[in-house]
Every structure is written in C-alpha cells, then in structure tokens.
Amino acid sequence: MPLSIDKIYLLYLEITTHCNIRCPQCSRTHPMGNLADFIELKHWDLDQILPNLEIEKMSSLKRVIIEGDNGDAFMHPRLLQLLDFIVAAPSRPNIQMLTNGGMRKPQWWKDLGKRYAGRLQVQFSIDGLADTNPLYRVDVDHQRVLDNARAFIDGGGDGTQRCIIFKHNQHQIDDIVKQARDIGMHSLVFIPNDHTRFQEFEKWAVYDRDFNITHYIENTTMKDLHLYGYKESKIKFSNSHLVIEDEICPEWKTGSLAITYKGHIIPCCVYQADLYFDHPSNNRFREIVQDVNQTDLTKHKLSWVLDPERFYGKRLTDTLVNGKPLTRCQVRCPEIVGHKSFIPIKVI
C-alpha cells in the first residue's frame, strides 16, 4: 500500500546546506574539513516548494522535524516564513529543530521563543564546555551559543540540549549538566560518538582552515550515558502514530516522509546520499528512481509524486515486495530484511 498524503504523520525537512561551523566527520565535509565536492550550497526555494507541499491536505500530520546532515536550518534566510507556514497547517503539528546555535543574535532567539511558544522545540547541539565544545563544533562561538539558548528559553521557547560524548569531554559530564540547568534547558540527552566514523583510525585529526592539524578526537570509553541526562521538556511529542496496515517500509508504515535540501522526496533521510553522492553502492537506488525529476517538489505537487503509478507507489514498492531490498534498507532496518526477501512488519 503506497503512502498517501492524508496519512503523512511526520515530515523530515532538510532546508539548506549552509552551515557556520566545520564539524570533523560531518557528512558535508572532507576529512580535512573543507566542503565535500558533492555538496551544492543551496537553500530551499520556498516560493517553489511550499505551494507544492500541500500541507493543507496532511490531515494526519502531527510532527515536523527540521534538521540536516548537510547544513544547519537556522542558516536559511527565510526560516520564519517556513515556520509560519507549518504552524498555520490545519492539523496543528508541533515542530522540532536541531542546531549548533552559534548563528544570529540573542534578541532574534528571544523573539523566536515568543513567536512560537508551545509549538516549537529547539534542540541545541552543545558538546561540552567552553574548552571542549569547539573541539568538535569547530569554529563555534561557545558563549554565543549559551547566550542564544538562554534568550530562546527566556522568550518562552522550549530549549533542549543534545551532547555528543567523546573521550575529550567525557570527564565533564557533571559540569555539562550544571551548564544546561543554569541556561534553563528543559531536557538534556547524552549520546556516544559514532564509532563507525573513525573508520580504521584510533583517533581522528582535526584541521584548521590552512589544513594544519590542531588536535585529535577519540572515541568515548563511557557506557550507559542515558543515566546522566534529564527530561523536563515543555512540549511533549506524541509517541502514538498512524499505523498503515500491510505496509512494508517502517517509515511509510508510520506515515513518515523525508524531503531533501533540493526538494526531492525520499523514503527516509538516509537515502539522501544515494541521490547526491556518486558511489557505486548508491547506483541501485538511482536505477529504481529512474527519473529523479518525478520526486522533485520544485516541479510537482506532493500528491502527484505519491501517485500509485509512479516511483513511490509502484517501482519502489515492487522492488521491496519482490525481495530486492536496497542497501540502505539492509543497513537501517536489518531486522526486517531477510537474505532473500523483504519481510513485512507485523502490526502489533
């Protein structure tokens, strides 16, 4: 059963590839910190995309997540127009955004908190204290981040924090909790760094803009990081969602859809690399898509893209049903991918 527009419960939006900092191991950068060749610096063209999104037809839409593997959404020059558009949707979805928080000024953030109080949650990615946060969030102004987050919360915004733990900041957990509470963060979650991003290296070199090594980052040795955070957030995102009977993809099953920074519709956010990063392992997805223009919201209405006779309603579904799961499906959802067939999830 293909996903229809009235069954969409959750939207993932990546609206820009612009960013103010240079995180090592980020998907938008090469190992030495410069911008990856396949990244096109670009913002969503709201005049093209918003009319085609047909948000007024999404009667089940309850949550919108605006984040990005390739950019920070708060860099978009018309962000407020986009937020106004979403907040005005008939289904009244709540919005969650992720950011490093180092751009714009405190007064702008305070006004943002007032404008969308009760509807917008901003998760600030702050990975340590003044001496450690910039080791991963390279070029960030740590004090500005704290001032912006405090201003957003003082304005009535729901501010939360996510902190990635590496070896260089794992000794600071108690002080990181204190810093978050002093700012007024409504919740704090600690997560371990992604060990796979170190590839075969025990430590990862970090470079300045002249390509000189400034320091190294290493994997955390800590476990059970969930024991150190707290949760007091004002906005409660519902865990209940639509369940579409007989759906084979877990994202479609729960009514989830992702839109890339170029406006292309993909089953989930992990498929963005398959469209824009030229690597042999990604060819299969493009072969199934055939014509990427058929998934382009700058050219077509969302209901047209989701038509049962097109990519999402036919070719991709047929591929999964016929036991030829895509590589990303095997990696992201291994529990439902067999060696010979794509096993449908049972409705509980």
C-alpha positions in Angstrom: 0.0 0.0 0.0 1.6 3.3 -1.0 1.7 6.2 1.4 -1.0 8.8 0.6 -0.8 12.4 1.5 -3.6 12.3 4.1 -1.6 9.5 6.0 1.6 11.5 6.5 2.2 11.8 10.2 5.8 13.0 10.3 7.9 15.1 8.0 11.6 15.4 8.0 12.8 18.5 6.2 16.4 19.5 5.3 16.1 23.1 4.0 19.7 24.2 3.5 23.3 23.0 3.0 24.8 26.2 4.6 26.5 25.9 7.9 28.5 28.3 10.1 30.9 25.7 11.5 33.1 22.7 10.4 32.5 19.6 12.4 35.0 16.8 11.8 33.4 13.6 10.4 30.4 15.6 9.2 28.9 14.2 6.0 29.2 17.7 4.4 33.0 17.9 4.8 36.1 16.0 3.6 38.4 14.6 6.3 40.5 17.8 6.2 37.5 20.0 6.9 36.8 21.5 3.5 33.4 21.3 1.9 32.7 17.9 0.1 32.6 18.1 -3.7 29.1 16.7 -3.9 27.6 19.4 -1.7 25.9 22.2 -3.5 25.5 25.3 -1.4 21.8 25.9 -1.5 18.7 27.0 0.4 15.2 25.7 -0.1 13.3 28.0 -2.6 10.2 28.5 -0.5 8.3 30.0 -3.4 8.7 26.8 -5.4 8.4 24.2 -2.7 5.7 25.4 -0.2 2.8 25.6 -2.7 3.7 22.0 -3.9 3.9 20.6 -0.3 0.1 20.7 0.0 0.4 20.8 3.8 -3.3 21.6 4.0 -4.1 18.0 2.8 -2.0 16.4 5.5 -4.8 15.8 7.9 -2.7 13.3 10.0 0.4 15.5 10.2 1.4 15.9 13.9 5.2 16.5 13.9 7.7 18.2 11.6 11.4 17.7 12.2 13.7 20.3 10.6 17.3 19.2 10.7 20.1 18.3 8.3 23.1 16.1 7.6 24.4 18.8 5.2 23.5 22.1 6.9 22.0 24.0 9.8 18.4 25.1 9.3 18.9 28.3 11.1 21.1 29.5 8.3 18.1 29.7 6.0 17.3 33.4 5.4 13.5 32.9 5.2 13.2 30.4 8.1 10.4 32.4 9.8 8.3 32.2 6.7 8.6 28.5 6.7 7.8 28.2 10.4 4.7 30.4 9.9 3.6 28.1 7.1 3.9 25.0 9.2 2.3 26.4 12.3 -0.7 27.5 10.2 -1.3 24.0 9.0 -4.9 22.8 9.8 -3.5 19.7 11.7 -1.5 21.9 14.0 1.8 20.0 14.0 4.5 20.7 16.5 8.0 21.4 15.2 11.3 20.2 16.4 14.6 21.8 15.1 18.2 20.9 15.7 21.1 23.4 15.6 24.5 24.2 16.9 23.1 27.5 18.0 26.0 29.7 17.0 24.4 31.9 14.5 22.2 35.1 14.8 21.9 37.2 18.0 20.2 36.7 21.3 17.4 39.1 20.7 16.5 37.2 17.5 16.3 34.0 19.5 14.2 35.6 22.3 11.7 36.8 19.7 11.7 33.3 18.2 10.8 31.8 21.6 7.9 34.3 22.0 6.6 33.8 18.4 6.3 30.0 18.5 5.9 29.3 22.2 4.2 25.9 22.7 4.7 24.8 19.1 8.5 24.8 18.6 11.2 22.9 20.3 14.8 23.7 19.6 17.5 21.1 20.4 20.9 22.8 20.8 23.9 20.6 20.0 26.4 21.6 22.6 29.1 19.1 23.0 30.8 20.2 26.2 32.1 23.3 27.9 34.0 26.4 26.6 37.2 24.3 26.2 35.7 21.2 24.7 32.6 22.1 22.7 34.7 23.8 19.9 36.9 20.7 19.6 34.1 19.0 17.7 31.9 22.0 16.8 34.9 23.7 15.1 34.7 27.5 14.8 31.6 27.8 17.0 31.5 30.7 19.5 30.6 28.8 22.6 29.5 31.8 24.6 27.2 33.0 21.8 25.6 29.5 21.8 24.9 29.8 25.5 23.5 33.3 25.2 21.3 32.4 22.2 19.9 29.3 24.0 19.2 31.3 27.2 17.5 34.0 25.2 15.3 31.5 23.4 14.2 29.9 26.7 13.7 33.3 28.3 11.4 34.2 25.5 9.2 31.3 26.2 10.8 28.7 23.9 11.2 25.0 24.6 15.0 24.7 24.6 16.7 21.3 25.0 20.2 20.0 24.6 21.9 17.1 22.9 25.5 16.4 23.9 27.8 14.0 22.0 30.3 12.4 24.3 33.9 11.8 23.1 36.9 11.0 25.1 37.9 14.6 25.3 34.7 15.7 27.1 33.6 12.6 29.0 35.2 13.8 32.2 32.9 16.9 32.2 29.5 15.3 32.4 28.6 16.7 35.8 29.6 20.2 34.7 27.8 19.9 31.4 24.6 19.0 33.3 25.2 22.1 35.6 25.7 24.3 32.5 22.5 23.1 30.9 20.5 23.7 34.1 22.0 27.1 34.5 20.9 28.1 31.0 17.4 26.7 31.7 17.4 23.7 29.2 14.2 21.8 29.7 16.0 18.5 28.9 19.4 17.1 28.2 20.4 13.9 26.5 23.9 12.4 26.2 24.8 10.2 23.3 28.1 8.4 22.5 30.0 9.5 19.4 29.6 7.4 16.3 32.4 4.9 16.5 32.0 3.9 12.8 33.0 7.4 11.6 36.6 6.8 12.8 36.8 4.1 10.2 40.1 2.2 10.8 41.7 5.0 12.8 42.1 5.1 16.6 41.9 8.9 16.6 40.8 11.5 14.1 42.8 14.5 13.1 41.1 17.9 13.1 42.5 20.7 10.8 42.3 24.5 10.7 41.4 26.4 7.5 45.1 26.2 6.4 45.0 22.4 6.7 47.2 22.3 9.8 46.4 19.7 12.4 45.2 21.4 15.5 44.1 18.5 17.7 42.7 14.9 17.6 39.3 13.5 18.7 38.9 10.0 20.0 36.1 7.5 20.8 34.4 7.7 24.2 35.1 4.9 26.6 31.9 5.6 28.6 28.7 3.5 28.6 25.2 3.9 30.0 25.2 7.6 29.1 21.4 7.7 29.4 21.8 7.6 33.1 23.2 11.2 33.2 20.6 13.2 31.3 17.2 14.6 32.4 13.9 15.3 30.8 11.6 18.2 31.7 10.6 19.4 28.3 7.5 21.6 27.9 6.5 20.2 24.5 5.5 16.5 24.6 5.7 14.9 21.2 3.2 12.1 20.9 4.6 8.6 20.5 1.4 7.3 19.1 1.2 7.5 15.3 -0.7 6.2 12.4 -0.1 2.6 11.5 -0.8 1.6 7.9 -1.8 -2.0 7.5 0.3 -4.2 5.2 3.0 -1.6 4.7 6.4 -3.0 4.0 8.6 0.1 4.8 8.7 1.1 8.5 8.9 4.7 7.6 5.8 4.6 5.4 4.1 2.3 7.9 4.2 5.1 10.5 3.4 7.8 7.9 6.9 9.3 7.8 8.4 11.1 4.8 11.7 13.0 4.1 12.4 15.9 1.8 16.0 16.8 0.8 17.6 20.2 0.5 17.0 20.1 -3.2 13.3 19.3 -2.7 13.4 15.6 -3.6 11.1 13.1 -1.8 12.9 10.1 -0.3 11.6 7.2 1.8 13.8 8.3 4.8 16.7 10.6 5.4 19.5 8.0 4.8 18.7 7.9 1.1 19.9 11.5 0.5 23.5 10.3 -0.1 22.2 7.8 -2.7 20.9 10.7 -4.8 23.8 13.2 -4.5 26.9 11.2 -3.7 28.3 9.4 -6.7 29.5 6.0 -5.4 28.9 2.5 -7.0 27.0 1.3 -3.9 24.4 4.1 -4.4 23.6 3.3 -8.0 20.8 0.9 -7.3 18.5 3.5 -5.7 19.0 5.8 -8.7 18.3 3.0 -11.1 14.9 2.3 -9.3 14.1 6.0 -9.2 15.0 6.3 -13.0 13.9 9.9 -13.3 14.7 11.9 -10.2 12.5 14.7 -11.5 9.5 12.6 -10.6 10.3 13.1 -7.0 11.0 16.9 -7.2 8.8 19.2 -5.2 10.0 22.2 -7.1 8.3 20.8 -10.2 5.4 18.7 -8.9 2.7 18.6 -6.3 3.4 16.1 -3.4 0.1 14.2 -4.2 1.4 13.8 -7.8 4.8 12.4 -6.6 3.0 9.9 -4.3 0.6 8.7 -7.1 0.4 4.9 -7.0 1.6 4.6 -10.6 4.8 6.5 -10.0 8.0 5.8 -8.1 6.7 5.7 -4.6 3.5 3.9 -5.4 4.9 1.4 -7.8 8.6 0.9 -8.6 10.0 1.2 -5.1 7.2 -0.9 -3.5 7.6 -3.6 -6.2 11.3 -3.7 -5.5 10.8 -4.3 -1.8 8.0 -6.8 -2.2 9.9 -8.8 -4.8 12.8 -9.4 -2.3 15.4 -7.0 -3.6 15.9 -4.6 -0.7 18.1 -1.6 -1.2 21.5 -1.4 0.6 20.3 1.4 2.9 17.3 -0.7 3.9 19.6 -3.5 4.8 21.7 -1.2 7.0 19.0 0.8 8.6 16.3 -1.8 9.1 18.2 -5.2 9.2 15.6 -6.8 11.5 13.1 -6.8 8.7 15.3 -7.6 5.7 15.9 -11.3 5.1 18.6 -12.7 2.8 16.1 -13.4 0.0 13.1 -11.3 0.8 11.9 -8.1 2.4 9.8 -9.2 5.3 6.7 -7.1 6.1 6.4 -5.9 9.7 3.5 -7.3 11.6 1.0 -4.8 13.1 1.0 -5.1 16.9 
